[in-house]
Amino acid sequence: MTDGWEPTAPGVLRLPSGRLVRGRALSRALPPGALPEFGLYLLGREPEPAAWEARWIRWPDFGLPSDRDAARDALREAWARAATERVEIACAGGRGRTGTALACLAVLDGVPGREAVGYVREHYAARAVETPWQRRFVSRFR
């Protein structure tokens, strides 16, 4: 039996370094298997408390994070923790904000900013990163 964090599991993105990060929609049930050890939640309002360590970034649907410095810090933390922990990133639908955050993790992992959206669309979800301003945010992410 698997724990749900394999690179072939639905919603799990393998970054070039081998780090695994699960993206998901909070509007759907928690996937079976091991629970996250850290979650980063991207919503316009504070989410329900999680049974694991979690961080919330105010990020309106179809938009960008309200505090870009806080978002950058949170994304760096998620990327660093993914080296040794089960990390998930989620928003309501699991595509736009989650895809944007995953693309930023890809940039941190060495994927050039102009290629990161394509990387996430190929390896996570074809419709990830929904808006032009989300694509621009990724291309400028450092």
Contacts in CASP RR format, 6 or more apart in sequence:
PFRMAT RR
TARGET T0000
AUTHOR 0000-0000-0000
METHOD contacts of the structure
MODEL  1
MTDGWEPTAPGVLRLPSGRLVRGRALSRALPPGALPEFGLYLLGREPEPA
AWEARWIRWPDFGLPSDRDAARDALREAWARAATERVEIACAGGRGRTGT
ALACLAVLDGVPGREAVGYVREHYAARAVETPWQRRFVSRFR
2 9 0 8 1.000
2 33 0 8 1.000
3 33 0 8 1.000
3 34 0 8 1.000
4 12 0 8 1.000
4 22 0 8 1.000
4 31 0 8 1.000
4 32 0 8 1.000
4 33 0 8 1.000
4 34 0 8 1.000
5 12 0 8 1.000
5 20 0 8 1.000
5 22 0 8 1.000
5 33 0 8 1.000
5 34 0 8 1.000
5 86 0 8 1.000
6 12 0 8 1.000
6 20 0 8 1.000
7 14 0 8 1.000
7 20 0 8 1.000
9 22 0 8 1.000
9 31 0 8 1.000
10 31 0 8 1.000
11 22 0 8 1.000
11 23 0 8 1.000
11 24 0 8 1.000
11 31 0 8 1.000
11 124 0 8 1.000
11 125 0 8 1.000
12 20 0 8 1.000
12 21 0 8 1.000
12 22 0 8 1.000
12 23 0 8 1.000
13 20 0 8 1.000
13 21 0 8 1.000
13 22 0 8 1.000
13 23 0 8 1.000
13 102 0 8 1.000
13 105 0 8 1.000
13 106 0 8 1.000
13 120 0 8 1.000
13 123 0 8 1.000
13 124 0 8 1.000
14 20 0 8 1.000
14 123 0 8 1.000
15 21 0 8 1.000
15 82 0 8 1.000
15 105 0 8 1.000
15 106 0 8 1.000
15 109 0 8 1.000
15 111 0 8 1.000
16 106 0 8 1.000
16 109 0 8 1.000
16 110 0 8 1.000
16 111 0 8 1.000
17 83 0 8 1.000
17 109 0 8 1.000
17 110 0 8 1.000
19 79 0 8 1.000
19 82 0 8 1.000
19 83 0 8 1.000
19 105 0 8 1.000
19 109 0 8 1.000
20 82 0 8 1.000
20 86 0 8 1.000
20 87 0 8 1.000
21 78 0 8 1.000
21 82 0 8 1.000
21 87 0 8 1.000
21 88 0 8 1.000
21 89 0 8 1.000
21 102 0 8 1.000
21 105 0 8 1.000
22 31 0 8 1.000
22 36 0 8 1.000
22 86 0 8 1.000
22 87 0 8 1.000
22 88 0 8 1.000
22 89 0 8 1.000
23 88 0 8 1.000
23 89 0 8 1.000
23 90 0 8 1.000
23 94 0 8 1.000
23 98 0 8 1.000
23 99 0 8 1.000
23 102 0 8 1.000
23 124 0 8 1.000
24 31 0 8 1.000
24 88 0 8 1.000
24 89 0 8 1.000
24 90 0 8 1.000
24 94 0 8 1.000
24 98 0 8 1.000
25 90 0 8 1.000
25 91 0 8 1.000
25 92 0 8 1.000
25 93 0 8 1.000
25 94 0 8 1.000
25 95 0 8 1.000
25 98 0 8 1.000
26 41 0 8 1.000
26 43 0 8 1.000
26 47 0 8 1.000
26 90 0 8 1.000
26 91 0 8 1.000
26 92 0 8 1.000
26 93 0 8 1.000
26 94 0 8 1.000
27 92 0 8 1.000
27 93 0 8 1.000
28 93 0 8 1.000
34 86 0 8 1.000
35 51 0 8 1.000
35 52 0 8 1.000
35 86 0 8 1.000
36 50 0 8 1.000
36 52 0 8 1.000
36 86 0 8 1.000
36 87 0 8 1.000
36 88 0 8 1.000
37 52 0 8 1.000
37 53 0 8 1.000
37 81 0 8 1.000
37 85 0 8 1.000
37 86 0 8 1.000
37 87 0 8 1.000
38 52 0 8 1.000
38 53 0 8 1.000
38 54 0 8 1.000
38 55 0 8 1.000
38 77 0 8 1.000
38 78 0 8 1.000
38 81 0 8 1.000
38 85 0 8 1.000
38 86 0 8 1.000
38 87 0 8 1.000
38 88 0 8 1.000
39 50 0 8 1.000
39 52 0 8 1.000
39 53 0 8 1.000
39 54 0 8 1.000
39 55 0 8 1.000
39 78 0 8 1.000
39 87 0 8 1.000
39 88 0 8 1.000
39 89 0 8 1.000
39 90 0 8 1.000
40 54 0 8 1.000
40 55 0 8 1.000
40 57 0 8 1.000
40 74 0 8 1.000
40 75 0 8 1.000
40 77 0 8 1.000
40 78 0 8 1.000
40 87 0 8 1.000
40 88 0 8 1.000
40 89 0 8 1.000
40 90 0 8 1.000
40 101 0 8 1.000
41 47 0 8 1.000
41 50 0 8 1.000
41 54 0 8 1.000
41 55 0 8 1.000
41 56 0 8 1.000
41 57 0 8 1.000
41 89 0 8 1.000
41 90 0 8 1.000
41 91 0 8 1.000
42 56 0 8 1.000
42 57 0 8 1.000
42 59 0 8 1.000
42 65 0 8 1.000
42 89 0 8 1.000
42 90 0 8 1.000
42 91 0 8 1.000
42 97 0 8 1.000
42 98 0 8 1.000
42 101 0 8 1.000
43 56 0 8 1.000
43 58 0 8 1.000
43 59 0 8 1.000
43 91 0 8 1.000
43 92 0 8 1.000
43 97 0 8 1.000
44 58 0 8 1.000
44 59 0 8 1.000
44 60 0 8 1.000
44 61 0 8 1.000
44 66 0 8 1.000
45 58 0 8 1.000
46 56 0 8 1.000
47 54 0 8 1.000
47 56 0 8 1.000
55 74 0 8 1.000
55 77 0 8 1.000
55 78 0 8 1.000
57 65 0 8 1.000
57 66 0 8 1.000
57 67 0 8 1.000
57 70 0 8 1.000
57 71 0 8 1.000
57 74 0 8 1.000
58 65 0 8 1.000
58 66 0 8 1.000
58 67 0 8 1.000
59 65 0 8 1.000
59 66 0 8 1.000
59 71 0 8 1.000
59 91 0 8 1.000
59 97 0 8 1.000
60 66 0 8 1.000
61 91 0 8 1.000
61 92 0 8 1.000
61 97 0 8 1.000
62 96 0 8 1.000
62 130 0 8 1.000
62 131 0 8 1.000
63 97 0 8 1.000
63 131 0 8 1.000
63 133 0 8 1.000
63 134 0 8 1.000
64 100 0 8 1.000
64 133 0 8 1.000
64 134 0 8 1.000
64 137 0 8 1.000
65 71 0 8 1.000
72 141 0 8 1.000
72 142 0 8 1.000
75 101 0 8 1.000
75 104 0 8 1.000
75 105 0 8 1.000
75 108 0 8 1.000
75 141 0 8 1.000
76 108 0 8 1.000
78 87 0 8 1.000
78 89 0 8 1.000
78 101 0 8 1.000
78 105 0 8 1.000
79 105 0 8 1.000
79 108 0 8 1.000
79 109 0 8 1.000
81 87 0 8 1.000
82 105 0 8 1.000
89 98 0 8 1.000
89 99 0 8 1.000
89 101 0 8 1.000
89 102 0 8 1.000
89 105 0 8 1.000
90 98 0 8 1.000
91 97 0 8 1.000
91 98 0 8 1.000
94 125 0 8 1.000
95 125 0 8 1.000
95 127 0 8 1.000
95 128 0 8 1.000
95 129 0 8 1.000
95 130 0 8 1.000
96 127 0 8 1.000
96 128 0 8 1.000
96 129 0 8 1.000
96 130 0 8 1.000
96 131 0 8 1.000
96 134 0 8 1.000
97 134 0 8 1.000
98 128 0 8 1.000
99 120 0 8 1.000
99 124 0 8 1.000
99 125 0 8 1.000
99 128 0 8 1.000
99 129 0 8 1.000
99 134 0 8 1.000
100 128 0 8 1.000
100 129 0 8 1.000
100 134 0 8 1.000
100 137 0 8 1.000
100 138 0 8 1.000
102 120 0 8 1.000
102 124 0 8 1.000
102 128 0 8 1.000
103 113 0 8 1.000
103 116 0 8 1.000
103 117 0 8 1.000
103 118 0 8 1.000
103 119 0 8 1.000
103 120 0 8 1.000
103 128 0 8 1.000
103 129 0 8 1.000
103 138 0 8 1.000
103 141 0 8 1.000
104 116 0 8 1.000
104 137 0 8 1.000
104 138 0 8 1.000
104 141 0 8 1.000
106 113 0 8 1.000
106 116 0 8 1.000
106 119 0 8 1.000
106 120 0 8 1.000
107 113 0 8 1.000
107 116 0 8 1.000
107 138 0 8 1.000
107 141 0 8 1.000
107 142 0 8 1.000
111 119 0 8 1.000
113 138 0 8 1.000
113 139 0 8 1.000
113 141 0 8 1.000
114 139 0 8 1.000
116 138 0 8 1.000
116 139 0 8 1.000
116 141 0 8 1.000
117 128 0 8 1.000
117 129 0 8 1.000
117 135 0 8 1.000
117 138 0 8 1.000
117 139 0 8 1.000
120 128 0 8 1.000
120 129 0 8 1.000
121 127 0 8 1.000
121 128 0 8 1.000
121 129 0 8 1.000
129 135 0 8 1.000
129 138 0 8 1.000
END
